[in-house]
Amino acid sequence: MSDNPTHNEMEPVSGEHVEVDGVYTNQWGREEKLQRGDVFPADPMWGSTEWKLTELEFSNHHAGHTDPRRIPHDSANDPENHLQHPRRHTHKEHRGDK
C-alpha cells in the first residue's frame, strides 16, 4: 500500500459538477475557466477526460486601497514603545535595593 494520503483520490471527470472556481486543465492540456456549479466539459476530440485545478480563482473583495493596519508607521518616538516591565530592570537602584 502507498503511504501517500492522496493515493486513492481521483481527479474530476467530464460530466461532474465543478466544486471550486478556477482554471482547470484536462489530461490533453486544454485549459478552461470554470465556475462552481458548472459541469466539466468533454474534450471535442477525445470525449470524457480528467480535469485538474491549475489556477484557483481568488477574490479579495477590496477597492484597491491598502488596509491601513498593514502600513508600517514610524512609532520610534512613541514613549510607550520604550517602556519595560519592572522585572526586566537589572539595576539595583530600580528594584529598591540599596
N, C-alpha and C positions, 0 to 999 in steps of 0.2 A: 504494500500500500504506500501511497505517497504521503509525505508529511506536509505537503503544500495545502493550506486550508482552502484554496480556490480550485483545487484539482477537479472536483465534481461539478463546478459551476459551468453553465453553458451561456454563450452569447445569445442575445435575442435573434430570432429568425424572422424572415419576411412573413407578414400576416399578423404578427404580435403587436400589441399596443406599446407605444413609447411611454416610459415612465419618467424620464428626465429630459428637459430641454437641452439641446446641444447639437453639435455636428457629429454625425455618425459616418463611418466608413465601412463598406461591405468588404467581403473577402476578395473582391476583384479590384479594389482600390477606388471605387466610386464613392464620392462624398455627397451627403445630403444633410441639410439643416432641417431638423425635425423638432416639433414641439410636443409637450406632454399631451397624450390623448390621440396623437396621430398613429397611423398604422405603418409599420416598416414596409416599404415597397419592395416588390420583387425586381430583380435585375432584368432589363429588357432582353438581354441575350441568354442569360444563364438561369433565369427563373428564381426560385427560392434560394436566399443566401443568408449567411450570418452577418450581423451588424455589430460594430464595436464603437463605443463612445470615444471620440478622439479629441473633442473640444467641448468643455462644459460652458453652457450659456450662463453668464453671471451678470446680474443687475444689482448695482449697489445703491440705487434709488437716491442719488444726490443731484443737486442742481449745479454742480461744477465748482462748488466752493469747498475749501478745506475746512474740516471741523476745527474750530478754534482751540479745542483741547489738545490737538495734535501739533500745534505750532509752538515750538520752544520759545520761551521768553527769558529775558535776562533777569534772573532773580538773585544775582550775586549781591545786590545792595539790600536785599530784604533781611532785616536783623533776625527774623525767626529761623532762617536757614542756618544761622551760625550758633544757635543755642544748642547746648548739650545737656544730656541728662546729668543730674548731680552725681550719680555714681560713676560717671566716666571721668570726672575730675581726678587727677592724680596728685595734686599738690596738697601738702598737709594743711596749709592755711585755708584751703577751701572746704576741708572736712571738719573744721572746728578743732583739730588737734594743734596744740601749741607747745 
